[in-house]
Amino acid sequence: MPDDSPDQIFEEFRDIIQQTILTKFPNPERKGCPGSPVLKELANRPRPVRDAAWEHVLNCSPCYQEFLELRAEVKRARRSLVARRRLMVSGVAAVLVIAAAVTTYEATHRKNPSVTQTDGPFQAAALDLKDRSVARGESGHPSRTEPLILPPKRLDLTIYLPVGSESGIYQVQLLKKIDEPLMAVEGEARIEDGITVLRARIDLTHVASGAILIGLRQPPSDWTYYPVTIH
């Protein structure tokens, strides 16, 4: 059998001492006993202090028995307090993490114009660009310049792309000036009944009424811009 560890030897030695005190010093009449308040004060000490009260406990089996019971209660109370404090610290840490995540999310969405707000209902709307063809790779305005109209609302926008447009991922921008987008989103275009249809969600609730541009491109092609009126 392996040798006992130092901790096991200490535990065995302590048990022997405790059993000796509990059995070898009977005091049925409780002569000289300091009383429960003093024993409770001894049980709350971090470590024994050799004074008259402690000397009596070590030589009185009934007092030592009561001391051990009080000491066990003190240890249970301390463990419970430590557990509550750890739980409180964990709860505070979790709240701080959530608060930081919310703050970061809100800051990112306020500063990034490419993020579309999604609070509240979306209204269906459409832009028909089928007859406003522009050769691939050209920049600037298409040949027709009659303004298209969109309401200042959250929109499920369906864009009917110019004839000959390919399916795939498209980038969409709303701009007051070229290279100064108010917002940017992406959407997937699919060919439906021979028409290339692009769908994207945009939020125009914070865009001032008036003329703007909508820019479209399928990377790596250049942007094509169309005049739109927010009204």
N, C-alpha and C positions, 0 to 999 in steps of 0.2 A: 504494500500500500504506500502511496506517496506520503511524504511528511506533511504535517499540517502547516498551513501558511501562518505567518505572524498574526494576521487578523483572526484566524480561527483560534489560535492559542490564546489571544487576548480575550475573545468572547468566552472561552471555556473558563479562564481564570476569573473573569468578572462574575460569571454565573456562580462559581464556587464561593466567592466572597459574599455575594448577595444572599445565597442560601444559608451561609453561616450566620450572617447578621439576622436574617429572618427567623432563625430557629434557636440560636444560642443565647438570646437576650430577652427572655419573656418578661413582661412587666404588666401582669394582669390588672394591677391597681393603678396603672398609668402614673406612677410617682415621678414627679419632676418633669412631666411632658410639657413642652412649650405651647401646645394647642395648635389647632388647624390653621389659624392665620399665619403663624410663624412657619409652619411646615409648607404652606402655599408660597410664602416669600422665598423659602429655600428652593422650592421646585422651580421658581422662575429665574433663579440665578443662572447665568451662562455656564458657570463652573462652580464647584463647591468651594466655600471659604471656611477655613478651619476656625470656627468660633465656638462659643459654649453651646449654642443651639445645635450646630452640626455635630459636635462631639456627642451630644445626647442622642441624636438620631442614630449614630453609628453604634450605640450601645443600648438601643431599645428596639426590640423587634416590632412592636405595634406601631411605633412612630415611623420606623423605616418602611413598613408596609404601606402606611398612608402616604409617605413621601413618594414612593414609587408610583402609586396610583395618581397622585397629583402631577408628578413629572410626566407621566404618559399623557395626561390631559393637555398639559402645556405643549408637548411636542405635536399633538394632533392639531391644536389651535394654530401653532406656527406654520405647519404644513398647509393648512387650509388658507391662511393669510397669504402665503407665498403663491399658492395656486391662483387665488383671486387676483393678486397683483399681476401675475403673468398673463392671465386672461384679459385684464384691463389694458395692459401694454399692447397685447396682440390686437385688441379691438381698436385702440387708438391708432396703431400702425396701419391697420387695414383702412380705416377712415381716411388717413392722410394719403395713402396710395390712391384710393378712389378719387379723392379731391384733386390730387395732382393730375390724374388721368383726365378728369373732366375739364380741368383748366387748360391742359395741353390741347385737348380736342377742340374746345371752343376757340382758343387762340389760333389754332391752325385753320379752322374753318372761317374765321373772320378775316384772316390775312391772305388766304389762298383763293384767288378769283376763279380757279379751276374747279372749286367744289360747288356743287349745286345743292341748294337747300331743299330738303325733302319733307319739311313739316307741312301738314295740311293736305287737302285734296289737290289733284292735278286735273286740269281741263284739257280735253283733246283739241288739238289745233293742227293745221296743215299749211305747208308752203309748197306751191306747185312750180317747180323749176324746169319741167320737162322741155318747154320750148325756149329755154334761155341757154342754149348750148354755148359752151366755150371750149376752144381747142385745148387738149390736155397740155399742161405745162405753162399755159399763159397766166399772167398775173394781171391785176387791175379789174375793171368792171366789165361785165358781159355787155352784149350789144343792146339789149333792152334794159332800160333803167327805170321803168315804172315801179314805184315802191310797192312792196308787199307789206301787209298789215298783220301785226300780232298784238294780242291784248296783254296788258301788264299783269300777268297772272302766272301761276305755276302751270307749266304746260307739258303734256305728253305730246311732243311735237313729231309729226310725220312729215318728212321732206321727200317729195318726189323729185329725184335727181335728174339732171339733163339726160336726154336720150344718148345712149352709148356708154353711160357711166357703169363702172364695174362694181360688183359686190365686194364686201370686205369691211374693214374697220376704217371709219372716217373721223377726222377731227373737226369740231365745230367751234367757232368763236363768235362772240358778239362784241362789236367794237364801236367806239365813237370815232377813233382815228386808227389808221393802219399802225400795227405794232404796239397798240395800247388796248389789249383785250379787256373787256369788262368781265367776261367769264369764258371758260373753255370747258368743253365736255367731249366725250367720245361716244360713238354709236356704231352699230353694225348695220350695214346696208345689205339688203337681200333683193333678188330679182323675183318679182311677183307679177305674173301675167304679162311678162315682157317689160315691166317697168321696174327700175331700180329704186327701192324704197328704203330710206334711212330713218330710223327712229331714235330719238334721244329725249331725255327729260331736261328741261331748263326752267329756271326760276327768274321771271321778269318782274317780280313784285317790287324790287328795289332799283329798277332801271327807269330813269326819267322818261316821260313821254317825249316823242319826237323822232327824228330820223337817226338811224344807226346803220351799221353794216353787219351782215352775217357772212362769215368766212367759212369756206369748206375746202377740205383737201383730203386726199387719200395718200398718205406718205408713201414714197418720197416726193410726190408731185407738189407743185407750187399751189399757193392759195388762190381761190377764186372768190370774189366778194360780190354780194348782192345787196342793194339798198332795201332796208326794211323800216317801216314806220311803227313805232310803239304807240298804240292808241286804244 
